[in-house]
Amino acid sequence: MEEALYHASSEGNVDALYDMIIKADPGVLRRISKIGHADTPLHEAARAGQTAFAIELMALMPSFAKQLNPQGLSPLHLAVMSEADELTEERARKNKIAMALIELDPELVRVKGREMMTPLHYAVRENNLELLVEFLCACPKSINDLTNKHQSAVHIAVQEGKPHAFKVLLGWLSRRNKEEVLRFKDSDGNTALHIAVGKEQFEVVRELSSKVKINSRNSKGLTAWDIADRNRSANGNPSETSRKIGKFLKNRGGRPADSLP
């Protein structure tokens, strides 16, 4: 019976769903919900982009929406994630189901999965700008959520090299007067500026330099200038970007930690 239910979920067969829960096995949904970390029919519907089916399931068993599967992912996480060789129409269907889920319950954007990553964090990592904007609008508080490494969505955008997602976040934070998020530190004491310097992302460094404390130290006692200096020293022939970042930071008042009070 459960195998037939999962097949109906992947096919989006709402009629088959009601036949099973009304005629064949009325307790099947509640039984699945008690398993704990399991792939629910809503996970399968989200993976397959079956929006109408997912909405029916949300009405019948709302708890499925926050249930994590064995990989530590909620249905919304799965809707955000891209599969290998995913077609454009498949991505569009999954975006549609993601937006339908948050319309029913905006707090789903804040469900913490594996490594305490939320669907918002996944939208950044996947560079899914459409969902990133929708998530921020639906659930503004989600911008405060941190991973198990105390990384914000901004940290992830910089760490993963997603400049477009970074620009979306930066613009939204500026409009919302929430630029303090840019000053959040991860578990290593790094702001997004420290990471951007380490990754040699000049445009991100330029944007952040006026919005964070440029001489903030991380857990190793390093400023952004120190990290830039190490980048230059680590390479016998430092890149043009590395030299450009070092010069820029110095002009903006960046200093080595040992020269600060």
N, C-alpha and C positions, 0 to 999 in steps of 0.2 A: 504493500500500500504506500509506504513512504517513497519507494522508488518511483511509483506512478505520480506521486505528488511533485517530486523534484523534476520529473519530465514535464509535467504540466507547467511548472514554474519557468523552465527554460523556453517552453513554447508559448507562454503567455495565455494558456487556455483557462480562462476564468470559469467557464461552464464545468470543466473537469474538476476544478478546485471545489466548487460547491457540491458537485455530485459526491465527491469523496467525504467532505466534512459533514454533509447532511445525511447521506444515505449509507455510505460504506463504513466510515470510521470517524464519528463525531469528535473523538478525543485526540485525533492525530496532531493537531497544531499545539495543543497544550502539552502533549507528551514531548514533542520536539523542543519546546521552550524550556523544559526542565532539564535537558541534557547538559546545559552549560556551554562550554566552548564547542559549538557545532555549527556546521554550515546549515542554515535554515533555508526554507523555500524563498525567503526574501533575499538572502545572499545570492541564490541562484538567479532570481529574477533581475537583481541589480547587475549581475555579471552579464546577463543576456540582454539587458536593456529593455525589459518588458515593463513599461511604465504602468499601464492599466492594471496589470496583474499585481504589481507592487502596491498600488494604491488600495486595492481590495484587501491584500494581506495586512497592510497597516491598519485598516479598519477592524479586521478580525482579530489580529494579535499584535498590538502596538509594541509590545516588548521585543519583538523580533528586530526592530530597527536599531536597538542599542546592544544587541547580543553580538559578541565577538566569536569568530570562527576559530579553528585550531591554529590559524596563522596570526591570530590577534587582530583581525580586521572586521569592521562592521559592514553592513550592506553599503553604506554611503562611501566608505573607503574603497570598496570594490568598484563602485560606479565611477569614482575619480580615476582610479588606476588604469593605465593603458596596457593593453596586451601587445605581445609581439606581432608585428604585421597587421595591426588593427586598421580596418578600413575607415574612411572618413564617415560613412553612414553609420558604422558601428559606434564611433566616437560620439556622433550626434545623438544617437539613441541613449547612450549612457549619460551624456550631459543632461538630456531631458529627464531621465529618471532621477538623477541627482537633484535637479531643481524641484521636481515633484515631491521628493522626500522632505526637503527643507521647507517647502511651503506648508506641509502638514506639521512639521516640528522643527523649527529653526535651531533648537538646541542640539540637533544631531551633528551640527558642524563642530561641536565641542567634544564629541565622544572620543575618548583616548584609547587608542589601540596599542599595538606593539610599539615598544620604546616610547610610550605616551604620546605618539604622534596622532594628531587629529586629521580629519578630512581637509581642513584648511592647510595644514602642513603638506599634505599630499598634493593638493592643488598647486602649491608653490613648486614642489619638487618636480611635478609633471609639467610645469609651465602652462597649465590650463588657465589661461587668463579669463575666459568666460566664467568658469566656475569660481575662480578666485574673487572676482568682483561680486558675483551673486552671493557667495558665502559671507563676505564682509558686510554687505548690505543687509542680509537676512539676520546675521548674528554678530553685531559689532564687537561684543565682548570676547569673541573667539580670538581676537588679535593678542589678547593677554596670555593665551595658553602656551605653555612651554613643554618641550620634550623632556625625556629623562636626563638629558644633558643640559637642561635649562636653556635650550635654544628656542628663540622665537621664530616666527615665520620669516622675519627679516634675516636672521642668522642663516636660515636654511636657503633663502634665495641667494645669498652671497656665497655660502659654502658650496652650493651646487652649481654655481655659475649661471644663474637665471636672471640676466639683467632686465628683461621685460617684466618679469614678476616683481623684481625689486622696484622698478619704476611705478608699477601699480600700487604697491604697498606704500611707497614714499609719498605718492600723491594723495592717497586715501588718508594716511596719517596726518599729513599737512592740513588737509581740509577739515579733518575732525579734531584738530588741535590735540593730537595724541603723540606728538613727536618724542615723548619720553620713552616710548617703546624702542626707539632707535638707540637708546642708551642702556638697554638691558644687557647684562653680562651673562655669558654661558658658564658652565661648570668649571671652565679653565680661566674665568675672569675676562674673557675676550668680548669686546663689543663687536658689532658688525664691521666697524672700521678696522680693528685689528685683523679680522679675517680678510677683508678686502685688500689690505696691504700685503698680507701673506700670499694671497692669490694673484697679486699684481693686477687688480681691476681698477685702473686709473679713474674711469668715469664714476664708479661707485665711491671711491676715495674722495673725489672732488665733491660729490653730492653730500657725503656724510661729514666732511671736515668742518662745516659750519653748524652742524646740528648735534654734535657730540663733543665731549671734552677731549680735545685732540691729544692731550698728554696723559690721559687715563692709563693707569698701569693694569696689566693682567695679573694672573696668579703667579707668574714667573717674574713679576716686577718689570715687565717690558712695556714700553710705550709703542705707539704705531711707528714712530721714528726709529726705534730700536729694531723693530721687525724689518723695516725697509732697509736699514743698514746691514742687517744680517743677510738679507736677500742679495744685496750687492756684494758682500764679502764672500758669500758661498759660491758665487760664480766668478771664475777667473775673468770672464768677459761678460759683465752684467748687461742685461737687456736694456734697450732704450726705455721701455716702460718702467723698469726698476729705477733707473736714474731719474726719470721724469717724476715718479712718485716721491722719491727722496727730496728732490728739489722743491716740489710743490709743498710737502709737509713742512720743510724748513721755512719756506716763505709764509706759511700760515701760522707759524709759531710752534711747530713741532720740535720737541727736544728729546735727547736721550734721558732715560730715567735718572742716571747718576748726576745729571746737571740740575735736577729739580730739587726744591726744598724737601 
